[in-house]
Amino acid sequence: MAKKKLIVVWPYRFRDFDWQRFELEQLSQHIEVHVHELIDALTPEFAVAYSNQSDRPEVTRFSSLKEWRQEFKKISKDSIVFTHVRPINLESAFICLNFRLSGSKVVSFLTGGVPNYASVGNDKESKSVKILKALFHLTKRTAFSFIAPEMVFVGGTEEEKRARRDYSRRTSLIFGDSSDYSQTLLSGHYPKSVEFESVFLDTGFPEFYRDELLTGDTESVLPSQWYPQINNFLDFVNMALGYRTAIAIHPKHVGRDHSAFFGQRRTIGGQTMDLVSRSELVIATNSTSISYAVAFRKPLILVTCDAIEKSKQRKRLEIRNCSHETGAKIFNIDREYTEQELRDALVIDHAKRESYKRKYLTSRTDDKPNYQVLLDEVINVAD
């Protein structure tokens, strides 16, 4: 009997990292996987943010939506579609309409894994602002209800709220984990023996292109305002705690030379989860990989600088939100601190960590990884 077909529709550059984090290796043992990459058809200007891509035979790249639609129609009969495309403009709405017309079982995903710039502090909004926002989301939800997916896969209570806000009432929720958290479940969820005393979760800020290309935000912080100071701070960590720091390269930028920015420190790509599990301390700005620090119960400190604080970038608010939600202390790398201040920051606020886990990392209590949830509740369910 032929395997069912799974079509993963991905609007960005698809990498081996994505194959791993979406657990397609595990799913491919049960279903025939096709990946449709649409970055060149939707946002070709975003391609410069990526330094690597997957060469797996399951991945097909499309330069136009016409080309994609022709291929999709050929293979979509009786298929399951995992979509990461949301109807935010005419092009993406056209894609979602094709999903609906195909008769496929369609699953969308909301598994952010980290608080965004707007996710904390909504209690301070005026009543009128809250009413206007509610009306906006009601209008949008109603307008797009005819192309809403059959199901939405969510990880964490914040994403559950977002799904109920943004999707039709006919759309059912599948409760799972953030991708990073699910990866820790697959790894055994236990910290490994220490190899590096400290790890810095680099986002490519401010040297490399990042997601800001999609939002239209311009980079206002210069490399000269960040790299010398972050290296001085990592030297301080070494002097005060005796911790050497390795640099975990962001998945988008694996393959690019980082030595000009971090000197003699080891820069390692594609191993962020393992680096965190083998470290005594995690240092970050804003990163979904903070999930690993929470899952592996690692001390976490967050860093900013004067240039970030003076800017109007989302990064400033996202760092503050991560601090608020995890209990991690923020260090401004343009200031001086004592060894005791650094040591005090190593204390973990376990209540906040548990809250973070429930809000942003998982909607489950059974430690079931995402691929198993999808097999049990989507793929192996009779139509």
C-alpha positions as CSV (number, residue, x, y, z in Angstrom):
1,M,0.0,0.0,0.0
2,A,1.4,3.4,-1.0
3,K,2.3,5.8,1.8
4,K,0.2,8.9,2.3
5,K,1.7,12.2,1.1
6,L,2.7,15.0,3.4
7,I,3.3,18.4,1.7
8,V,5.2,20.9,3.9
9,V,4.7,24.4,2.5
10,W,7.5,26.7,3.8
11,P,7.6,30.4,2.8
12,Y,11.3,30.9,3.8
13,R,14.6,29.2,2.9
14,F,14.4,25.5,3.9
15,R,17.5,24.2,5.6
16,D,18.6,20.8,7.1
17,F,18.0,22.6,10.4
18,D,14.3,22.8,9.5
19,W,14.1,19.2,8.5
20,Q,15.4,18.3,11.9
21,R,13.4,20.7,14.0
22,F,10.1,19.8,12.3
23,E,11.0,16.1,12.9
24,L,10.5,15.2,9.3
25,E,13.1,12.4,9.6
26,Q,10.8,10.7,12.0
27,L,7.7,11.4,10.1
28,S,9.2,10.2,6.8
29,Q,9.3,6.7,8.2
30,H,5.5,6.8,8.1
31,I,4.5,9.2,5.3
32,E,6.0,10.4,2.0
33,V,7.3,13.9,2.6
34,H,7.4,16.7,0.0
35,V,8.8,20.1,1.0
36,H,7.7,23.1,-1.1
37,E,9.9,26.1,-0.5
38,L,8.4,29.5,-1.6
39,I,10.8,32.1,-0.6
40,D,11.8,33.0,-4.2
41,A,8.1,33.4,-5.1
42,L,7.0,35.3,-2.0
43,T,10.0,37.3,-0.5
44,P,13.1,36.9,-2.6
45,E,14.6,39.9,-0.8
46,F,14.7,37.8,2.4
47,A,17.0,35.2,0.8
48,V,20.1,37.2,1.6
49,A,19.5,36.5,5.3
50,Y,20.4,32.8,4.7
51,S,23.9,31.4,4.2
52,N,22.8,27.7,3.8
53,Q,20.0,25.6,2.4
54,S,19.0,22.0,2.3
55,D,19.9,19.9,-0.7
56,R,17.6,17.0,0.3
57,P,15.7,15.5,-2.6
58,E,12.4,16.0,-0.8
59,V,12.8,19.8,-1.2
60,T,11.5,21.6,-4.3
61,R,12.1,25.3,-4.8
62,F,9.6,27.5,-6.7
63,S,10.3,30.8,-8.2
64,S,6.6,31.6,-9.0
65,L,3.2,30.8,-7.5
66,K,2.0,29.6,-10.9
67,E,4.8,27.0,-11.0
68,W,4.1,26.0,-7.4
69,R,0.3,25.7,-8.1
70,Q,0.9,23.3,-11.0
71,E,3.1,21.0,-8.9
72,F,0.8,21.2,-5.9
73,K,-2.2,20.2,-8.0
74,K,-0.3,17.1,-9.3
75,I,0.4,15.7,-5.9
76,S,-2.1,17.1,-3.4
77,K,-5.0,14.6,-3.9
78,D,-5.7,12.9,-0.6
79,S,-2.6,14.5,0.9
80,I,-1.9,16.2,4.3
81,V,-0.6,19.7,4.1
82,F,1.5,21.3,6.9
83,T,1.5,25.0,6.2
84,H,3.6,27.8,7.6
85,V,1.9,30.3,5.3
86,R,-0.7,32.6,6.8
87,P,-3.1,34.8,4.8
88,I,-1.5,38.2,5.3
89,N,-1.7,39.5,1.7
90,L,-3.2,38.5,-1.6
91,E,-0.4,36.1,-2.5
92,S,-0.5,34.2,0.8
93,A,-4.3,34.2,0.6
94,F,-4.1,32.6,-2.9
95,I,-1.9,29.9,-1.5
96,C,-4.3,29.2,1.4
97,L,-7.2,29.1,-1.1
98,N,-5.4,26.4,-3.1
99,F,-5.1,24.4,0.0
100,R,-8.8,24.6,0.6
101,L,-9.8,23.8,-3.0
102,S,-7.5,20.7,-3.0
103,G,-9.6,19.0,-0.4
104,S,-6.4,18.2,1.6
105,K,-6.3,17.9,5.3
106,V,-4.6,21.2,6.3
107,V,-2.6,21.9,9.5
108,S,-1.2,25.3,10.4
109,F,1.5,25.8,13.1
110,L,1.8,28.3,16.0
111,T,4.8,27.2,18.0
112,G,6.8,30.4,18.6
113,G,8.6,29.3,21.7
114,V,9.5,32.8,22.9
115,P,7.7,36.0,23.9
116,N,7.6,38.6,21.2
117,Y,7.8,42.3,21.6
118,A,4.0,42.7,22.1
119,S,3.4,39.7,24.3
120,V,4.0,41.3,27.7
121,G,2.4,44.3,29.2
122,N,-1.0,44.1,27.5
123,D,-2.7,44.6,30.9
124,K,-1.6,48.3,30.7
125,E,-3.6,48.9,27.5
126,S,-6.6,51.1,27.8
127,K,-10.1,49.6,27.4
128,S,-10.7,51.4,24.1
129,V,-7.4,50.0,22.6
130,K,-8.4,46.5,23.7
131,I,-11.8,46.9,22.1
132,L,-10.3,48.1,18.8
133,K,-7.9,45.2,18.8
134,A,-10.7,42.7,19.4
135,L,-12.7,44.2,16.6
136,F,-9.7,44.1,14.3
137,H,-9.1,40.4,15.0
138,L,-12.8,39.6,14.7
139,T,-12.9,41.3,11.2
140,K,-9.8,39.5,10.1
141,R,-10.9,36.1,11.4
142,T,-14.3,36.5,9.7
143,A,-12.8,37.7,6.4
144,F,-10.4,34.7,6.1
145,S,-12.7,32.0,7.6
146,F,-13.3,30.5,4.2
147,I,-9.6,29.6,3.8
148,A,-8.9,28.8,7.4
149,P,-7.1,25.5,8.0
150,E,-8.8,22.5,9.4
151,M,-6.4,22.3,12.4
152,V,-3.8,24.5,14.1
153,F,-0.9,22.9,16.0
154,V,0.0,25.0,19.1
155,G,2.7,24.9,21.7
156,G,2.1,26.8,24.9
157,T,-0.9,28.7,26.3
158,E,0.1,32.0,24.6
159,E,-0.1,30.3,21.2
160,E,-3.4,28.7,22.2
161,K,-4.8,32.2,22.8
162,R,-3.4,33.5,19.6
163,A,-4.9,30.6,17.6
164,R,-8.4,31.2,19.2
165,R,-8.0,34.9,18.4
166,D,-6.9,34.5,14.8
167,Y,-8.6,31.4,13.4
168,S,-12.2,30.4,12.6
169,R,-14.1,28.6,15.3
170,R,-14.3,25.7,13.0
171,T,-10.5,25.2,13.2
172,S,-9.6,22.7,15.9
173,L,-6.5,22.9,18.0
174,I,-3.8,20.2,18.3
175,F,-1.8,20.5,21.5
176,G,1.9,20.0,21.1
177,D,5.3,21.7,21.9
178,S,7.5,24.4,20.5
179,S,10.0,22.9,18.0
180,D,13.0,23.6,20.4
181,Y,11.2,22.0,23.4
182,S,10.2,19.0,21.4
183,Q,13.9,18.5,20.4
184,T,14.9,18.4,24.1
185,L,12.3,15.7,24.6
186,L,13.8,13.6,21.8
187,S,17.3,14.1,23.3
188,G,16.2,12.7,26.6
189,H,15.5,16.0,28.3
190,Y,18.5,15.6,30.6
191,P,21.5,17.9,30.8
192,K,24.8,16.4,29.5
193,S,28.2,16.5,31.1
194,V,29.7,20.0,31.0
195,E,32.0,20.7,28.0
196,F,31.8,24.5,27.8
197,E,31.3,26.5,30.9
198,S,29.3,29.2,29.1
199,V,27.5,29.6,25.7
200,F,26.4,32.8,24.0
201,L,23.4,32.4,21.7
202,D,24.3,34.6,18.8
203,T,21.5,35.9,16.6
204,G,23.7,37.5,14.0
205,F,23.0,40.9,15.5
206,P,24.0,43.4,14.3
207,E,26.3,42.3,11.5
208,F,24.1,39.9,9.5
209,Y,20.7,40.2,8.0
210,R,17.9,38.8,10.1
211,D,14.1,38.6,10.3
212,E,14.0,42.4,10.4
213,L,14.2,42.2,6.6
214,L,10.6,41.0,6.7
215,T,9.3,43.6,9.1
216,G,11.1,46.5,7.4
217,D,13.0,47.4,10.5
218,T,16.3,49.1,9.8
219,E,19.4,48.2,11.9
220,S,20.4,51.2,14.0
221,V,23.1,49.6,16.1
222,L,26.5,49.5,14.6
223,P,28.8,46.5,14.9
224,S,31.4,48.8,16.6
225,Q,28.8,49.5,19.3
226,W,28.3,45.8,20.0
227,Y,31.1,43.4,19.3
228,P,33.9,45.0,21.3
229,Q,31.6,45.4,24.3
230,I,30.1,41.8,24.2
231,N,33.7,40.4,24.0
232,N,34.7,42.5,27.0
233,F,31.6,41.2,28.9
234,L,32.5,37.6,28.0
235,D,36.0,38.3,29.3
236,F,34.5,39.5,32.5
237,V,32.5,36.3,32.8
238,N,35.7,34.3,32.4
239,M,37.5,36.4,35.0
240,A,34.7,36.4,37.5
241,L,33.4,32.9,37.2
242,G,36.2,31.1,35.3
243,Y,33.8,30.3,32.5
244,R,35.1,30.1,28.9
245,T,32.3,31.0,26.4
246,A,31.6,29.3,23.1
247,I,29.5,31.1,20.5
248,A,26.4,29.2,19.2
249,I,26.0,30.5,15.7
250,H,22.4,31.2,14.5
251,P,21.1,28.6,12.1
252,K,20.6,31.2,9.3
253,H,24.3,32.1,9.4
254,V,26.0,28.7,9.7
255,G,28.8,28.8,7.1
256,R,29.7,32.4,7.5
257,D,33.0,33.4,9.1
258,H,32.4,34.9,12.6
259,S,36.1,35.1,13.7
260,A,36.3,38.9,13.0
261,F,33.6,39.4,15.6
262,F,34.4,37.0,18.4
263,G,38.2,36.7,18.1
264,Q,39.7,33.4,19.3
265,R,36.5,32.1,20.9
266,R,35.0,28.9,19.4
267,T,32.1,29.6,17.1
268,I,30.0,26.5,16.5
269,G,27.0,26.1,14.2
270,G,24.3,23.5,14.1
271,Q,24.8,22.3,17.7
272,T,23.0,24.9,19.8
273,M,20.9,22.5,21.9
274,D,23.9,20.3,22.7
275,L,26.0,23.4,23.6
276,V,23.4,24.6,26.0
277,S,23.0,21.1,27.6
278,R,26.7,20.9,28.1
279,S,27.2,24.4,29.6
280,E,26.9,25.9,33.1
281,L,25.6,29.3,31.9
282,V,23.6,30.6,28.9
283,I,24.0,34.2,27.7
284,A,21.6,35.7,25.2
285,T,19.8,38.7,23.9
286,N,16.4,37.5,22.5
287,S,16.4,34.1,21.0
288,T,14.0,31.1,20.7
289,S,16.9,29.0,21.9
290,I,16.3,30.3,25.4
291,S,13.9,27.4,25.4
292,Y,16.9,25.1,25.8
293,A,18.1,27.0,28.9
294,V,14.6,26.6,30.4
295,A,14.3,22.9,29.4
296,F,17.8,21.9,30.7
297,R,17.4,24.1,33.9
298,K,20.5,26.3,33.1
299,P,21.2,29.7,34.6
300,L,20.4,32.4,32.0
301,I,21.5,36.0,31.8
302,L,20.4,38.5,29.1
303,V,22.6,41.2,27.6
304,T,21.8,44.6,26.1
305,C,23.8,47.8,25.3
306,D,23.3,51.5,25.3
307,A,22.7,51.6,21.6
308,I,19.9,49.0,21.9
309,E,18.4,50.9,24.8
310,K,18.4,54.1,22.8
311,S,17.0,52.6,19.7
312,K,13.3,52.0,18.8
313,Q,14.0,48.5,17.7
314,R,11.8,45.6,18.8
315,K,14.9,43.9,20.1
316,R,15.0,46.2,23.2
317,L,11.4,45.2,24.1
318,E,12.0,41.5,23.3
319,I,15.0,41.4,25.7
320,R,12.9,43.0,28.4
321,N,10.0,40.6,27.8
322,C,12.4,37.6,28.0
323,S,13.7,38.9,31.3
324,H,10.2,39.5,32.6
325,E,9.0,36.0,31.6
326,T,12.1,34.0,32.7
327,G,13.3,36.0,35.7
328,A,16.7,36.4,34.0
329,K,18.7,39.5,34.9
330,I,19.6,41.9,32.1
331,F,23.2,43.2,32.0
332,N,24.1,46.3,30.0
333,I,27.5,45.5,28.5
334,D,28.4,49.2,28.4
335,R,28.3,49.2,32.2
336,E,30.5,47.7,34.8
337,Y,29.4,45.0,37.3
338,T,30.8,43.2,40.3
339,E,31.5,39.5,40.5
340,Q,28.8,39.2,43.2
341,E,26.2,40.8,40.9
342,L,27.1,38.2,38.2
343,R,26.9,35.4,40.7
344,D,23.6,36.6,42.1
345,A,22.2,36.4,38.5
346,L,22.9,32.7,38.3
347,V,20.1,31.9,40.7
348,I,17.1,30.4,38.8
349,D,13.6,31.6,39.4
350,H,12.0,28.1,39.2
351,A,8.4,29.5,39.4
352,K,8.9,31.8,36.4
353,R,10.7,29.0,34.5
354,E,7.7,26.7,35.0
355,S,5.4,29.5,33.9
356,Y,7.5,30.1,30.8
357,K,7.4,26.5,29.9
358,R,3.6,26.4,30.1
359,K,3.1,29.7,28.3
360,Y,5.6,29.3,25.4
361,L,7.0,25.8,25.2
362,T,4.3,23.2,25.6
363,S,0.6,22.5,25.8
364,R,1.1,19.0,27.0
365,T,1.9,17.1,30.2
366,D,2.9,13.8,28.8
367,D,6.3,14.7,27.3
368,K,5.3,13.4,23.9
369,P,7.4,14.9,21.0
370,N,5.7,16.7,18.1
371,Y,6.2,13.9,15.5
372,Q,4.3,11.5,17.7
373,V,1.5,13.9,18.4
374,L,1.2,14.5,14.6
375,L,1.2,10.8,13.9
376,D,-1.4,10.1,16.6
377,E,-3.7,13.0,16.0
378,V,-3.4,13.9,12.3
379,I,-1.6,11.4,10.1
380,N,-2.9,8.1,11.4
381,V,-6.4,9.4,12.0
382,A,-8.9,8.0,9.6
383,D,-10.6,10.6,7.4
